[in-house]
Amino acid sequence: MGLRQINNCVFIRASQDNLTKIHQVKEYMTFGYPTKKLVNDLIRKRGFLKKDTQKLAISDNLLIEELLGEEVNGPTGCICIEDVIDTVYRCKDESVFDSIQKVMWPMQLGSLKETIEEANLTHEATGREIRKKNTVTEKGGYIGFQGARINEFVSALI
């Protein structure tokens, strides 16, 4: 699936093979159904493309047209970032989705952070500062299938 580090994010199709892979590792990852707005934000803010061995930010449409406009197996029809976002979200054509997946690096998300006011507290008796974790999690945490709740979780990490 291309997930090599903690907080990596990739888009995959919900095929039978991929669902079997997800089922095997669901205790170690979070997955769900993103909205088009979340797909748009992720690709625009955290998206990088592979060109040979280089990692290039998606900065202009010329790079997308160069990598995806003329594939070896025929043109994919993706000439701008909006085409890439639409193809990833709708996932209509499997060959186009797979070619986009091949040229995109896994997206690195930030870690779940909390503000200083919530994380630190002063002990009443001694006056010492105590660090604590106030990360709000639901029963079972953020592991496994989240459905539409994946949008809230990932939006906090972008």
QUIJODA-V665137 format. One record per residue. OMEGA is omega in whole degrees, 0 to 359 (999 if undefined). BURIAL is + if it has 16 or more other ideal C-beta (glycine too) atoms within 10 Angstrom, else -. D_FIRST is the distance of its C-alpha to the first C-alpha in Angstrom with 1 decimal. Layout:
BEGIN
omega-><OMEGA & OMEGA>
burial-><BURIAL & BURIAL>
d_first-><D_FIRST & D_FIRST>
END
This chain:
BEGIN
omega-><177 & 179 & 185 & 183 & 174 & 180 & 171 & 182 & 175 & 174 & 176 & 177 & 179 & 177 & 182 & 179 & 180 & 178 & 176 & 178 & 179 & 180 & 180 & 184 & 186 & 177 & 184 & 184 & 177 & 181 & 180 & 183 & 181 & 173 & 179 & 178 & 179 & 177 & 178 & 181 & 181 & 183 & 181 & 184 & 188 & 185 & 175 & 180 & 176 & 171 & 190 & 178 & 182 & 176 & 186 & 177 & 177 & 185 & 180 & 183 & 179 & 178 & 179 & 180 & 179 & 184 & 186 & 184 & 182 & 177 & 178 & 182 & 182 & 182 & 179 & 181 & 179 & 181 & 179 & 184 & 178 & 176 & 179 & 180 & 180 & 180 & 179 & 182 & 184 & 177 & 182 & 186 & 184 & 183 & 178 & 179 & 180 & 178 & 176 & 180 & 180 & 183 & 178 & 173 & 171 & 182 & 180 & 178 & 176 & 178 & 181 & 185 & 175 & 182 & 183 & 181 & 181 & 187 & 183 & 178 & 182 & 178 & 186 & 186 & 186 & 182 & 179 & 178 & 183 & 176 & 176 & 179 & 179 & 181 & 182 & 176 & 175 & 178 & 183 & 179 & 180 & 182 & 176 & 184 & 181 & 181 & 180 & 179 & 178 & 182 & 178 & 182 & 183 & 179 & 178 & 184 & 182 & 999>
burial-><- & - & - & - & - & - & - & - & + & - & + & + & - & - & - & - & - & - & - & - & - & + & - & - & - & - & - & - & - & + & + & + & - & + & - & - & - & + & + & + & + & + & + & - & - & + & + & + & + & - & - & - & - & - & - & - & - & + & - & - & + & - & + & + & - & - & + & + & + & - & + & - & - & - & - & + & - & + & + & - & + & - & + & + & + & + & + & + & + & - & - & - & - & - & - & + & + & - & + & + & - & - & + & + & + & + & + & - & + & - & - & - & - & - & - & - & - & - & - & - & - & - & - & - & - & - & - & - & - & - & - & - & - & - & - & - & - & - & - & - & - & + & - & - & - & + & - & - & - & + & + & - & + & + & - & - & + & ->
d_first-><0.0 & 3.8 & 5.7 & 8.8 & 11.7 & 13.4 & 13.6 & 10.5 & 9.8 & 7.7 & 8.9 & 7.7 & 10.5 & 12.0 & 12.4 & 13.6 & 10.9 & 8.2 & 11.0 & 11.7 & 8.4 & 9.0 & 12.6 & 12.2 & 10.9 & 12.6 & 15.3 & 13.2 & 11.5 & 13.1 & 12.4 & 14.9 & 16.5 & 17.3 & 20.5 & 21.2 & 22.8 & 19.8 & 17.6 & 20.6 & 21.0 & 17.4 & 17.4 & 21.0 & 21.0 & 17.7 & 16.4 & 16.4 & 16.3 & 16.1 & 19.4 & 19.8 & 18.7 & 19.9 & 18.2 & 20.4 & 20.9 & 21.2 & 25.0 & 26.5 & 26.1 & 27.3 & 24.0 & 22.1 & 24.7 & 24.6 & 20.9 & 20.4 & 24.1 & 24.7 & 21.9 & 22.8 & 22.5 & 24.5 & 24.4 & 21.7 & 24.2 & 22.5 & 25.1 & 24.8 & 22.5 & 23.7 & 22.5 & 19.0 & 19.2 & 20.8 & 18.3 & 15.3 & 17.5 & 19.1 & 16.5 & 19.5 & 18.8 & 15.7 & 16.5 & 17.0 & 13.9 & 11.9 & 14.2 & 13.8 & 10.0 & 10.9 & 13.6 & 12.2 & 11.3 & 9.4 & 12.4 & 14.3 & 16.2 & 19.5 & 20.4 & 22.5 & 26.0 & 29.4 & 32.7 & 35.4 & 37.8 & 35.6 & 34.3 & 37.8 & 41.0 & 44.4 & 46.0 & 49.4 & 51.5 & 50.4 & 49.1 & 46.0 & 42.7 & 40.0 & 36.3 & 34.5 & 31.2 & 31.5 & 27.9 & 28.2 & 25.8 & 26.1 & 26.5 & 23.4 & 22.3 & 19.2 & 16.9 & 15.6 & 16.2 & 18.3 & 19.0 & 20.9 & 21.5 & 18.1 & 20.1 & 22.7 & 20.3 & 18.2 & 21.5 & 22.9 & 20.2 & 20.4>
END
